[in-house]
Amino acid sequence: MSGQRLPEDRMLVEQLRLQLGNIGSSLIPTLVVAAILVWLLANEQNALQLCLWCVVIVSLKLYLAWDARRLLATQILPEQAPALLRRKTVLNLIDGAAWGSLAWATLGSTSVAGSVLVVAVLAGVAGSSMSSLAPILPVFVVFAVSEGVVLAAKLWTLDDPAYKTLALVVFLYLATLIGQARNGTRAARRAIALRFENLELIERLRVETEHAQAAHRAAEEANLAKSKFLAAASHDLRQPIHAQGLFLEVLARTPLTVPQQSALANARATWQASAEMLDTLLDFSRLEAGVVQPMNQVFALQPLLNRIENELAPQADVKGIVYRSRETHAVVDADPALVALILRNLVSNAIRYTERGGVLVGCRMRRRKVLVEVWDTGVGIEPSAYQEIFREFHQLGNVERDRRKGLGLGLAIAQGLARALGEQVSVDSVPGRGSVFRLSLPLARVGVVAPRKVASEPAGQLAQSRPFENVRVLVIDDDETVRAGMQQLLQAWGCSCDVADSIEEALDHARRNRPDMAVIDYRLREQRTGAGAAATLRAEFGKDLPMLLITGDTAPERLREAMASGVPLLHKPVLPGELHRAMSYLLSGRALDSSFAAL
């Protein structure tokens, strides 16, 4: 309707409804005025005429009020409006003439004061009817003219120049009222048009809101489908890659020729790249699941920066760029595992998009905050893309989806982890010259530094040792390949190993040979879980039996269930060194905290 005129038939319907709605308010005043006039003006000469006039006026008003109420209770169709307008015009012509006939019933048979009262009442009736009948100008004109003509005719018949002059004044008064009524009609039409425009805007807003809600629901469903697909694909990929890593570790313990060792190193590198991509998906799933719970402690930043430099500098060396980190004495109060994950993502991203120059990591003090900054001389980012780069699966300049450039989750994960810490990651960049990403962290109020965790034993050293002589481990996994890989690796470490693909088979093994430890896959057959298997083993052998859950499932609800079980959790593909360290902790009676895998 906006910008368009309301169709005339619809406009007429609304004008009629507006006018009909005004009739009820004039019913009581009309009855009161008619009764007062009869009481004040009746005498022997005019009593009959005045009473007859009163009956006609009251009857007309009652009928008009009843008719208006009846019509308002029904739907007035546009095609009915012209006929209804004609009927209303005729009724108001009669009503106006009836009011004008008051002059014929009283003037000449009453006092001068009575005559003044009659003329004043008729003028007032004409004026008051303007507000109620003005929504449709022709109806008011018919009423006012019919009343005025009947009144003026009576005044003209009286043998007095003053009355003849008053008759002319009546027509001037009518002209004035009609002019004002015309303005009222225009205002009423504008109000009706505006109301329809508002109704149309409200309806349009309702439709747009419904569309937005539908789009939001579709986006949520698509996001849920995406998460389910990623979880399913991640789980199915993790199983063989996890088994591959176990077999590669077993193979590393066998005598190999130089070419075989080179082939094994390449296979390990390929396996490591696949594992890193899956770990990135896991970090993203953990954020979506809401199982990232910061465990803040006071720690020095420099050892963490050194560890990240030792880990990632070789990647910079391969590309021929410089990696440097400036020394800092900053001590912060945060979760070291989450901070390490954030900085690894930022530094890896900087190295990935830098071809010349280098990467610099440094710190700046800002009041009670320290800004950890990762500078690079890479391709840079347009300011309009600052928000987009933190969206999941968004990558700049990688339309061909080169796997060497990752999955496009690094910055999304970094920002999500920063929010979990109550902080944020910001960016400034100059296209073609480089970028700087900043992570804000709270400075510690005291200078106490938490002790560093003991580093895990390198995988190469594990290949040459048998650290778990005479330890019996029960492995529960429904994947035959994974069971075989775990059995061979654990036996290479000196373990006695029983494997089972179900809880019942595991109980049978355990009752024959009580295990020192259980390693359990989280997702088992027949919709059973490792948490249920752990509860069964605890009921049989007590709560002190060391147990470790291993899962390839990254669905948010599965992650929450696994975390709620209270059993330490590792994610496939598990690095042999990580598995070794976890087993060492548990067999020595130490507990694994939530940051174990991240560090």
Steps between C-alpha positions, in 0.01 A plus 500: 500500500797731565537736204157389357154648545239297684236374251192723511261217583710396803530865602122540483447192718728645768332842478160336548623300799650815654176694451285215630716483810424865581121460506475326836667787684228746385201289605466612865565872429231494229242346733580749777488806269169388344341455844626839625369679190153349541498599868614859440319587176170313516184712531136483396579602139790262424476211748372247244753597229788506752416158641468357148841648415651346814363154412644522146844618621526235773380223264751600232786516748414160651477344154829654388674377817356148457591490132855618571550235767366231265726603213807527722441146622527369142770520237434778252622382162642752252229416244230579760642842586339711219148374575553551872623854432183580306283366782694702759460811285121458483469436874706809586299707252187401694676556835613848399154598377349366824730720707420802280127439548547606862486858369161437335366353823613785727591825324204744501336321789763561768671797661802680360718316751349172382573593139862578586524165678365313196742667258791442742414130546472442123832677443657287774357179352644587160837581656516183715395279209803620308735302728291181477406516129811668356682167422271493191453854372188439282309356797573806713419739216160334448420515873614860549341636182166325562487638857614845392256526207202399714606750771568782254166441326314546826702813589426651157123452547497702820398860447809656651814633318719372781384142440558538123853618572547206736393268216789631288738459793395134522637439149826676584528286811438186293770600252745543789411161648534325163847652456606373843342162433700472178820541700374242750429253219852542364646446849287188547613357165865569583459333839337195338776477238766534769336229709502264204863584431584424863307174482683408181834586659411288803399214273815538295704505819320186618573325172863612505528387862358161407746480209787600729393244760470234232844594367637492855349156557638382166843637592485327839394176334777536243751574774377196696521285186850634438604418856353150475671443167833624633464284809411190296771563241754580770419180690516281190831657393654483846458124531734396214739792560523406868574138406753618240690694764513196728634278222757763395627511860525120505677506163752752634617239752598250230837490315470714186729586212582864427245525214239337725576746779459787252167358382391458862592862577290620204212280609523642854504856364191431292330340799596797717345746248174303497499481878550877529203569272281267704622664822393836356151361441505365854586843645210648302263229623611552861412869469158418355439244771580754773738262678792745497530603864794732577720396794686820576834509673790740528778422253783670311445555131859455385527119549177459306627725219825303491309174470289633212813633326674161531191331361419732208833659402586199280193581287634853449845363416352277230340809337821702531351765729622624839327409828584705808347554843605783730580423861237597755476484878120524494312279745131449421197347669330276241469141383843408353356220287243729332755780456737250336226386260412860407861600435573182302208582273609863458864415433412213263268732311772767476754251364247356255427839339856638501727433201772761558634670811396333822290465813561681828334420834522760777317647798387852598376616838168689508397592857389172660517313170774353285454490125664198338559609140570281197644710214550375146608643163243299307228584252306723739125534541253759373325685786161388364603137561599541868175342623481232230840347575375390843214299345540125489627349172578846359833530320659785309649418162433126513212441260668179387490372865872419517528264799836653588308815597293314757122490541424865569423432866815632669386858558143394586640263763741764632218753539271242662768395749575865576132558579508196728778680688296820508743669260516567126722478194528817291668570166661789314634463150639677195419314178820385331717582801386276784280464805512498878269290717472592867384284791426689823571321828467618862826566683542302819461701821788310663824377353453132585564273202339155484740209454533371147360164406738220425543462126393178334756246397587529128352232280841401372610409854183300556590290200817386673355420845258264676365729772201287614647158572245265664212753480173337388282729291143428393408662166131536405439614142249385239738572210711196419783701341529730801500202738783338304703824493451563872590141585822507297608841638426413863679166467797685349502713815513186713131477593290187524198594293146362484271638231119489480236646269217505757441561867405134557820370339703754697346380828579142408870591438518711816356229722761255375790747513441810712628801302730768638342751264220528241513696173145533365360639175207734573266390221424126511252284318124489567496868605713422808776730621836483663354686796263209553788253468701699756206495744468123457872442566491728804204308640695174456855604599458819700550869427879484526546318168683750269300557183541712189233585243601546137252643251482597139159658550487880486121550517435769766255285696744205500780723626281622785402143591862384497612794715221425747619140547796613712740271311804668335439546129738498202401561140587294197742499334699471822874563477692202642694738726173648626359154573824404676494810718131450591560139599804600707298761688209267572712199601698719739176614665507854360192662349473649153356853489295644214805665345702179474445439129546866407842520657 
